[in-house]
Amino acid sequence: MEAQHREDLALAERLAAGDEAAATELFRRLSGEMFGYARKMVADPVLAEDVLQEAMLGMLKSIGKYDGRVSLRAWGYGILRHKVVDAQRKRGREPIVSGADPEADDYRGDGHWKDGVTLEPWNEKAEVVDVVRKCMDALPHNQREALFLRALDGMPAKEVAVVLEMSYANLRQVLHRARQAVRRCADQALGPQATEEWS
Amino acid sequence: MVMSKFECPESGDPLMPSCHLVADTLSDYLEEQLSDADRMLLEEHLRACGLCMVYLDQFRAVYRVAGQVDCSELPDDFEEVMGAVIRRWQADRQADGKE
């Protein structure tokens, strides 16, 4: 059994016994990056804080259901993402699911680029990072959450799939579609047709 | 502003992946999930196709930036907020007869 797994199970046991110090330890370990996730998923910082509180309370109250099959961190993200969805529903925003290839129209029937498609290298442009982040923020909910969770240090893709309640194969597809959509969005912003909004 | 003037190869080789297939496979390529045979075919295509090479460079930039988490700082009062969460938890435990 890995050390982190043993630590998770020991912490869960203390939490199940009502240990307040264990709750503080849990919050210190997870709340920073979880707040980052909540901020990414809901635009309003106050709502993000509310969502995180509800998720933390949810973790404490349902700790008896934690079975150690995934890390405590991944299990916590599973709860947090449900709280995010609940908050968005209350605000009348349903999560958007999109699995279509955003670039399918760029290719001919035989799979080669259509005539007239041009791409410009970005390597000389200082604003690439800002533009890519802005494009990530514009992604559909499920693609944004997949990209963010996959970027978390030490969260294996197979655990991300468990958090998102999808198969590993489906996760790979969602991640790829998200990266394609961001590339396309950024190319439009950085290319010769870019509008002033991006400059 | 330099536009790519390369065009993709149309060799007629049935084993050579199309540009669309190459683009659809780049996440697996960057995450080293392709078999050696598929990786070699994809790289052979990239060497011959300037447009796909620019696409790869752009995709790699997205992959790199998207892999960096920009964590927001917790609000100043967060310790107090978490204290309140713990008190709610303990009150619920007492109500449930666990204390």
Interface residues (C-beta under 8 A of the other chain):
Chain A: G18 E20 A23 T24 F27 S31 G32 E33 F35 G36 R39 P45 A48 E49 Q53 M56 L57 L60 K61 D101 E103 A104 Y107 D110 G111 H112 W113 V117 T118 L119 E120 P121 W122 N123 V128 V129 V132 R133 M136 L147 F148 R150 A151 L152 D153 A157 R172 L175 H176 A178 R179 Q180 V182 R183 A186 D187 P192
Chain B: M1 V2 M3 S4 E7 C8 E10 P17 S18 C19 H20 L21 A23 D24 L26 S27 D28 E31 Q33 L51 V54 Y55 D57 Q58 F59 A61 V62 Y63 V65 A66 G67 Q68 V69 D70 C71 S72 E73 L74 P75 F78 V81 M82 A84 V85 I86 R88 W89 Q90 D92 R93 K98 E99
